Amino acid sequence: MKVGFETIVRYVPEEIVPREHFEYLKPALAKLPPFLQEQFSVVPDEIRKYKGRDGDRAELMAIAIAKEALERSGLKPSDIDYIIGAAVSLHKELGFNLDTPMLNVANCCATFLDSCQIAWNLVDSGECKRVLIVASAALAGGPNGGTTDLTMPIAPIFGDGAAAAIVSSQNLKCEFLAYLGETDGRAYRSARGEIRPLENPELADAAGVPDGPGPYFCMDDISYIEIASKKGYLRESLERAFRKANLNLSDMDMVICHHLGDCEASWIQDLVDAGLSPDTFRNLRLKTGNTGHTDLPTDLVEFVEAGLVKKGSIVALWVPGSGISLGCLVLRWLVDEK
């Protein structure tokens, strides 16, 4: 039985925050070692930030994109057998049956792909006909948002975003071919959230945030860069995923990578070393920033709409989370959108 996306949609937040907005961070950037100054100077041209109803930004975007997924597919809430997502009010807001199970997941980099694997198993086993995946991340910082400290030099790389997909065996836009999940685990302690002061409290006014403790993202070291940029890291994991799909890496038309700019040069070199074109590598990091687990589905939708992913295209969605929790989903696109 073929299982894949019956529907996949993205939410592009309304407010545009240009890179020039973060000029106030130059003093913080100057404190860093030269190699980190170089890493954190390559920032997106802009990020997006939710600007709609008052309230939790991630929750509100999740509700909006889940509603759009149902409308686009012509389905009712009663057609959904299982929900995977982080919006706790979906049942109330959209009218899902109270006994529709919901797996509440964290917004971490690999979560969307892991959710696809869970949904795939639920449908393939016959347990469910349709599973709704809702991904939402409010990483742009500020009120009602995520844990980004807007006085840290890395603040300009994070944005808001959301996406939703319905996984089923019906009316498919694509079919899943293989999933690879691997966890290294060495970097978990250095990538976390905790209640702490601002990293550069003297920049609080310029950043537009209160000068006081808050629930902020922490990274005591950047060991994930060393792990994820190791020669062969992308190529070897892709080869393992494609073997599970009974395919060769040369069959791949595109790999869409998580928005982790620190490692992209080594990833592209991996593809070249494997005999593939550098153009096989795609993502929208410089357009949207890092939006957590929403960036892969968001990028996929845009590349489909742009005609870069066509009927028959073999695409890998690939993410190294800060775990290092590696995820890769290989899929075949089945329809032409244009």
Secondary structure, DSSP 8 states (H G I E B T S, - for coil): ---EEEEEEEE--SEEEEGGGGGGGHHHHHTS-HHHHHHHH---SEEEE--SSSS-HHHHHHHHHHHHHHHHHT--GGG--EEEES-TTHHHHHT--TTS-EEE----TTHHHHHHHHHHHHHHTTS-SEEEEEEEEE-S-STTS-S--TTSTTGGGB-EEEEEEEEESSS-SEEEEEEEEEE--TTGGGSEEEEE--SSGGGHHHHT--SS-EEEEE-S--HHHHHHTSTTHHHHHHHHHHHHTT--GGG-SEEEE-S-GGGHHHHHHHHHHTT--GGGEE--HHHH-B-GGGHHHHHHHHHHHTTSS-TT-EEEEEEE-TTSEEEEEEEEE-----
